[in-house]
Amino acid sequence: MDEESVVSKVAELTAWWISQRTAKIEQIEHGSMEVNPFLAPLICALHGLDDARELANFVTAGHFYIGHGTGFGKLIDEKILPRAFGTEKLDKAFRLRNDLTDPAFDDIDHIVRKPEGIYLLSQKASKWTIQLGQAMGLNRSFKSLLNMRDRGEIDFQKIIVGVFYGHGDDLTDKYRILRGVTTGAAHDVVDISEHVEVLSGRSFWAWLAGDAKAQEWVVKGIFRAIREAASDEGRAEKATNEADGEMTGMLSNIGDINDEDDWIKFINMVNR
């Protein structure tokens, strides 16, 4: 694959994603953005918030950030990897067509075909997107897949755990545990490190595309999409401001967001 083909496809897919997220922001039911009346006073104190508008901005920004993060993960997984980098997404239809119905394949997201053979790819966003239980579960699934390979039921070179951003030296110990490598505490895992490799950040994108600058191609595609979406007349910004306004209105019942009595009045309104 070459730089321009990846950049142009990433730009096309990201432009689609921007339009989808803009529509979601416009259509969101702002009443779904609730304020935890116990937590909110602590947020105000911790972050030095002085009025309802500042608190509203904090709440709506957090709400949208979580949604955008989830949506972007799906963009990478369902669109960019298969359409820009040529992976095969193991969605339900693909698994049924190729008789990959064993539960162990639940932890495999893509097939990557390279000249030397097939790789199974399990994707993660960052060093934080895996917990101990998940790491141990991945170890069991990967061991099951390796057993299937030993029996001649499937064929692949390695299992790759791809982490979209970060550096391999900064990964948590959960990425060692999923390979069955433990130091200190004992965990119910088996050592499969010879057959499972973790690639993070630049090393992941470089392996995927066969070029050390592949992650830069993705960024270039994103910025091309941003430039193309610049003529969208600020629809998302307008919708976000409206959400801020509605949240501010809801919080306007609190005269002083740093006053105990005002929060007691507010919680009695919420927990009526």
C-alpha positions in Angstrom: 0.0 0.0 0.0 1.1 3.6 -0.6 0.8 6.8 1.3 -1.7 8.6 -0.9 -4.1 5.6 -1.1 -4.2 5.4 2.7 -4.4 9.2 3.2 -7.3 9.6 0.8 -9.2 6.6 2.2 -8.7 7.8 5.8 -9.9 11.3 4.8 -13.0 9.9 3.1 -13.9 7.7 6.1 -13.1 10.4 8.7 -15.2 12.9 6.8 -18.1 10.5 7.0 -17.4 10.0 10.7 -17.5 13.8 11.3 -20.8 14.1 9.6 -22.2 11.2 11.7 -20.9 12.7 14.9 -22.3 16.1 14.0 -25.7 14.6 13.4 -25.6 12.8 16.7 -24.7 16.0 18.6 -27.7 17.7 16.9 -30.1 14.9 17.6 -29.0 14.2 21.2 -31.6 14.4 23.9 -30.0 16.9 26.2 -32.1 15.8 29.1 -30.1 12.5 29.0 -27.0 14.4 30.3 -27.6 14.2 34.0 -25.7 15.8 36.8 -24.8 13.7 39.8 -25.8 15.9 42.7 -23.4 14.3 45.1 -20.4 14.4 42.8 -21.0 17.8 41.2 -20.0 19.9 44.3 -16.8 17.9 44.5 -16.1 18.6 40.8 -16.6 22.3 41.4 -14.2 22.3 44.3 -11.6 20.2 42.6 -11.6 22.2 39.4 -12.3 25.6 40.8 -15.6 26.0 38.9 -17.4 29.2 39.9 -20.8 29.2 38.3 -23.4 27.1 36.5 -22.0 27.8 33.1 -18.6 26.5 33.9 -20.1 23.3 35.5 -22.4 22.9 32.4 -19.4 23.1 30.1 -17.5 20.5 32.2 -20.5 18.1 32.1 -21.3 18.4 28.4 -17.6 18.2 27.4 -17.2 15.0 29.3 -20.4 13.6 27.8 -19.3 14.3 24.3 -15.7 13.2 24.8 -16.8 9.8 25.9 -19.1 9.5 22.9 -16.5 10.7 20.5 -13.9 8.2 22.0 -16.3 5.3 21.5 -17.2 6.4 18.0 -13.6 6.9 17.0 -12.7 3.4 18.2 -15.5 2.0 15.9 -14.2 4.2 13.0 -10.7 2.6 13.3 -12.0 -0.9 13.9 -14.9 -1.0 11.4 -13.8 1.4 8.7 -10.1 2.5 8.6 -8.4 -0.8 9.3 -10.3 -2.8 6.7 -10.9 -0.1 4.0 -7.6 1.8 4.3 -5.2 -1.0 5.4 -6.9 -4.0 3.8 -7.6 -6.1 6.9 -10.5 -8.5 7.1 -12.9 -7.6 9.9 -14.2 -10.6 11.8 -17.8 -9.4 12.0 -20.6 -11.9 12.4 -21.2 -12.4 8.6 -17.5 -13.0 8.0 -17.2 -15.5 10.8 -20.2 -17.5 9.6 -19.0 -17.5 6.0 -15.6 -18.8 7.0 -16.7 -21.2 9.8 -15.0 -19.2 12.6 -17.7 -19.7 15.1 -15.6 -21.0 18.0 -15.9 -18.6 21.0 -12.1 -18.1 20.9 -12.6 -15.9 17.8 -14.6 -13.4 19.9 -11.2 -12.0 20.9 -9.9 -11.6 17.4 -11.0 -8.5 15.5 -9.2 -8.8 12.2 -7.3 -11.1 9.9 -4.2 -9.5 8.3 -2.7 -11.1 5.3 1.0 -10.7 4.6 3.3 -12.4 2.1 4.6 -14.8 4.7 1.1 -15.8 5.9 -1.9 -14.9 7.9 -1.9 -13.0 11.3 -4.8 -12.8 13.8 -5.2 -9.3 15.1 -6.7 -8.4 18.5 -7.0 -4.6 18.8 -6.8 -2.3 21.8 -6.9 1.5 22.0 -4.2 2.2 24.6 -2.3 0.9 27.6 -5.4 1.4 29.8 -8.0 -0.4 27.7 -7.4 -3.8 29.3 -8.0 -5.1 32.8 -6.7 -8.2 34.6 -9.8 -10.3 34.0 -9.7 -9.4 30.3 -6.0 -10.2 30.1 -6.5 -13.6 31.6 -9.5 -14.2 29.3 -7.4 -13.3 26.2 -4.7 -15.7 27.3 -7.3 -18.5 27.4 -8.8 -17.6 24.0 -5.3 -17.3 22.4 -4.2 -20.6 23.9 -7.4 -22.2 22.4 -6.6 -20.8 19.0 -3.1 -22.0 19.2 -4.4 -25.5 20.1 -6.6 -25.3 17.0 -3.6 -24.4 14.9 -1.7 -27.4 16.4 -4.5 -29.7 15.4 -4.4 -28.4 11.8 -7.9 -26.8 12.1 -6.7 -23.3 11.3 -3.4 -21.8 10.0 -1.8 -18.5 11.0 1.7 -17.1 11.8 1.1 -15.3 15.0 -1.5 -13.5 17.1 -0.8 -9.8 17.2 -2.3 -7.5 19.9 -2.3 -4.1 18.3 -2.4 -1.0 20.5 -3.4 2.1 18.5 -1.4 4.7 20.5 1.3 4.8 23.1 4.7 3.2 23.4 5.5 -0.4 24.2 7.7 0.5 27.1 4.7 2.2 28.8 2.2 -0.7 28.6 0.7 -2.0 31.8 1.6 -5.5 33.0 -1.8 -6.7 31.6 -0.2 -6.9 28.2 2.4 -9.3 29.6 -0.2 -11.3 31.4 -2.2 -11.9 28.2 1.0 -13.5 26.8 1.3 -15.6 29.9 4.3 -13.7 31.3 4.0 -13.0 35.0 6.3 -11.4 37.5 5.4 -11.4 41.1 1.8 -12.3 41.6 0.7 -15.7 40.3 -2.1 -15.7 37.7 -3.9 -18.6 36.0 -2.3 -18.1 32.6 0.0 -20.2 30.4 3.1 -18.9 28.6 2.3 -18.3 25.0 4.7 -15.4 24.5 6.4 -17.2 21.6 3.2 -17.0 19.6 1.6 -13.8 20.7 3.2 -10.4 20.1 2.1 -7.0 21.3 2.7 -4.0 19.1 2.0 -0.5 20.3 1.8 2.9 18.6 4.3 3.4 15.8 5.4 -0.2 15.8 1.7 -1.3 15.3 1.0 1.0 12.3 4.4 0.3 10.8 3.8 -3.5 10.9 0.3 -3.1 9.6 1.3 -1.0 6.5 4.9 -2.1 6.1 6.1 1.5 6.5 7.4 3.4 9.5 5.5 6.5 8.6 2.1 4.8 8.4 0.7 6.5 11.5 1.6 9.8 9.9 -0.5 8.9 6.9 -3.5 8.4 9.3 -3.0 11.9 10.8 -2.7 13.4 7.3 -6.0 11.8 6.3 -7.7 13.1 9.5 -6.5 16.7 8.8 -7.6 16.4 5.1 -11.1 15.5 6.4 -11.0 18.4 8.9 -10.2 20.8 6.1 -13.0 19.5 3.9 -15.5 19.7 6.8 -14.5 23.3 7.6 -17.4 24.5 5.4 -19.9 22.8 7.6 -20.9 26.2 9.1 -20.1 25.1 12.7 -23.1 22.8 13.1 -21.5 20.7 15.8 -20.3 23.8 17.6 -23.8 25.3 17.5 -25.4 22.1 18.8 -22.8 21.9 21.6 -23.5 25.5 22.6 -27.2 24.6 22.7 -26.5 21.6 25.0 -24.4 23.9 27.2 -27.2 26.3 27.4 -29.8 23.7 28.4 -27.5 22.3 31.0 -26.8 25.8 32.4 -30.5 26.4 32.5 -31.0 23.2 34.5 -28.3 24.2 36.9 -29.5 27.7 37.3 -31.7 26.5 40.2 -28.4 26.5 42.1 -27.8 30.1 43.1 -24.2 29.5 44.3 -22.6 26.2 43.1 -20.2 26.4 46.0 -22.9 26.8 48.7 -23.9 23.8 50.7 -27.5 25.0 51.2 -28.0 25.5 47.5 -26.9 22.0 46.8 -29.2 20.6 49.4 -32.1 22.4 47.7 -30.9 21.0 44.4 -30.6 17.4 45.6 -34.1 17.6 47.1 -35.3 18.6 43.6 -33.5 15.7 42.0 -34.4 13.1 44.6 -37.9 14.2 45.2 
